[in-house]
Amino acid sequence: MFPIHRNRRLRTNDSIRSLVRETILTPNDFMFPMFIA
């Protein structure tokens, strides 16, 4: 069962939010290695 109340405490923390944002991969991150191969 999924919890009814989601814990959004991490989303309000700017330092944690920036850390998560840096680890998310976008299609642009894969463009450069494709040109090398």
MORANOR-V319877 format. One line per field, one symbol per residue. ss: DSSP state (h for helix, s for strand, l for the rest). phi: phi as a letter, one per 30 degrees, with the letter a starting at -180 (. if undefined). burial: b if it has 24 or more other ideal C-beta (glycine too) atoms within 12 Angstrom, else e. Layout:
# MORANOR-V319877
ss=???
phi=???
burial=???
This chain:
# MORANOR-V319877
ss=lllllllllhhhlhhhhhhhhhhlllhhhhhhhhhhl
phi=.dddcddcddddddddddddddcdcceddcddddddd
burial=eeeeeeeeeeeeeeeeeeeeeeeeeeeeeeeeeeeee
